[in-house]
Amino acid sequence: MTSQPETIEGWQAWQIGQRSLSFQVIGRTVLPVLDVRTALVLADALGFDGRAIALLLPAIEAGLTVVTAQAAPDDASSPDEAES
């Protein structure tokens, strides 16, 4: 399933989100993280609607987190159990 931005503000938020995305590793889990400060500075530099960006970025980050969790391998078994 793919989604496309339906408004110019949505397109702008998606562009900014892609450019301010990083990943945080916690144990064996990788989480997407959007640097909001960087995103807002970049949005301002590009003349984008900073208010819309600030409102839409948390939804983008939440969606990325859900997709990342769904794509992660099942860690129910430890590596030691998998070898036996």
N, C-alpha and C positions, 0 to 999 in steps of 0.2 A: 504494500500500500504506500502510495506517495501522496504528498499534499503539495499544493501550489498556493502561494500567497494570492489573496483575492483583491487586495488593495495596494496602492503605492506604499502606504505605511507598512503593510505586511511585508512587501518586497524589501523595503529598506531595512526593516528589523531582521529579516532573514539574511541579508547581505552583511549586516553588522555582526549578527550572531556567528556567522561562519568565520569572520575575521577575528573575533575575540574568543574563540573556542579553544580551550585547552583541556587536558585530561589530568585527573588526580588519581594516583594509584594508592589504594588502601588495602594492604595485604595482597590478595590475588584479585581484588575487584578494581576495575577501572571505571571512574565516574567522569562524565562530561561536566565541565565547569565553564560558565561564561563570566569573563571579567567585565563586570558592569561598568566600572570606572573607565576602562579602556574603550568599551563600547560607546559610552556617552561622549567621550572626547573625540572618537572617530566619527560618530554621527554628527557632532557639531562641525568638525572640520569639513565634512562632506555636504553640509547644509541640509541634513536630514532632520525630521521632526523628532527631537530628543524626547519629548513627552511620550510620543507613541512608542519609541524604542524602549523607554523605561517600562512602559506598560506591557509590551509584548515579549521582551526578553525572558521574563520568568516562565512564561508559557512555553517558549521554545526550549528552555533548559529542562523543564519538567518533561516535555515530550522526548527529548534526547535521553533523559534518564530512564524513562519507561522502555524505550527501544533498546537501550544498552542492556538493561536488566533482562529483557526477553531474549536477547541474542547471546547472553552469557551462558557458558556451559554449566551444567548442573554440578554444583560443588557439594552435593550431598554426601559423596564418598570421598574419603581422603586418598591421596596418592598411594599410601601404603595398602589400603584395602583394594585398590584397583589392580595391584600387582599380584594379589593372591588368588 
